[in-house]
Amino acid sequence: MRATQLLPLAAVLSLAAAHPARAADCLDSQSAARIAGKLVNEMFHDAAGRPERAWILVLDEPACLTGPDEFDRVEKAETLHVAPAEQDLAPRFERLMGKIVVVEGTPFGAHTAHHHAPIVMMVSSIAPR
């Protein structure tokens, strides 16, 4: 390939690296990831019927998840259940409710009655987009 042909490719690759994961790219349960969506707080019920609130990231496009465990294989999810990994992040979630945000963390597949979306992420970082 000529150098002039490589420049557009390099530009596209650098842009892709700078942006959060697009929903078309599968998340990996073995790796940290960044993804964007609208942060909302919704009421759900656990297996015993008790109400509980959960932070939900509503995605622009569906996401998928890969991983070694059966529950880590998610073909299509329009939402992620997100939660602060550290208590000091909780106030940021409150301030950013209803806004488009970028979250970072390691995703995994839902596997308990307390998980309210097919993909769950303990969030290590959250910021407005």
N, C-alpha and C positions, 0 to 999 in steps of 0.2 A: 504494500500500500504506500501511496505517496504521502508525504507530510501534509499536503493540503487536504487529503481525504481524512486524515486522522484528527485534524483540528475540530471538525463538527462532532465527531464521536467523543473526543475528550470533553468538549463543552457539555454534551448531554450527560455523560457519566458524572461529571462534577456537580451538575444540578441535581441529579438523582441522589447523590450522597448527602447533599445539603438539606434535603427535605425529609419530613417524617415518612414512614412507610406508607405507601399507597395500599388501599384495600386489596388490589389485585395481587400484591406480593404476600405470600403466606408468612405469617408470624411463626416463629420456632420456639417451642417450649423450653429449649435448651439455651436460648440466647436472649439477651436484653434487646428490647425493641422500642421504637418511638412510633406513635400513631396519633392522629388528630381526630377530633370530633367535638360534638356539643355535649357539655357536661350537664347532666340533670340529676335530680334526687327524686327517687320514686319509692312508693310504699309497696311492699310485697308481703306475703305470708309464708311462714316456714312450714315444715311438714306437719306440725301440730296445730296449724292455723293461727299462730301468734303473729301479729304484725311486726315487720321490721323494715327499716329504711335502707336503701342501697344507692350508691353512686353509680350511675350508668353513663357510659360514653356512647352517644348516638353517632354512628359513622355515616359519612357521605356515601360510601360504597361498602358493600359487604367485605368482611375480612375472612381469612381462613387460617387454620393453625395446623402445624405438623409437630410431631413428637413421638417418642418411643412408647408412651402409654396409650391405651385405647381411648381414654377420655381426652387425650391431647390431639386427637385427629378430628378436627372440625372443618367441614367443607365450606360452610357459609354462616357467617354471623353478622347481623346488622347492628349489634350492640356489644359492648364489653362491660362487664361488671368491674369497676375500678375501686380501689380502696387505698388510702395512704399507708405506705409501708412503715412510716414513722409518725408518731402522734403529732409532732410539730408541723406536719404538712396539713393536718385537718383544717386549720383556719384558712389556708389557701384554697382548699376545695370549696369552702363556704363562700369566699369572695368571688370565685370564678364560676359559681353556679349559673347556668343559662348561657354561658359564653363558649365560644370555640376555643379549645385548648389543645396543647400538645402534651402528651404524657409519655413518660419513660418508665420502663420496668420489665420484668420477665413474665410473659403470659403463660397461662396453663389452662387446660380444659376444665370446665365446671364438673364437679363430682360430688357435691353435697346439696342438700335442700337450701342451704344458705347462699348458694351461688345463683344469681338471677340473670345470667346471660350465658351463652354457650362458651365464651372465653372470659377468663378472669385475669386481672393484672394487679399485683401489689405495686403501687406507683412509688417510685423513688424520686421523681421530679415531675412537676406540673407547671405549665406557663401558658399565658394567653398566646394565641396565634396571631 
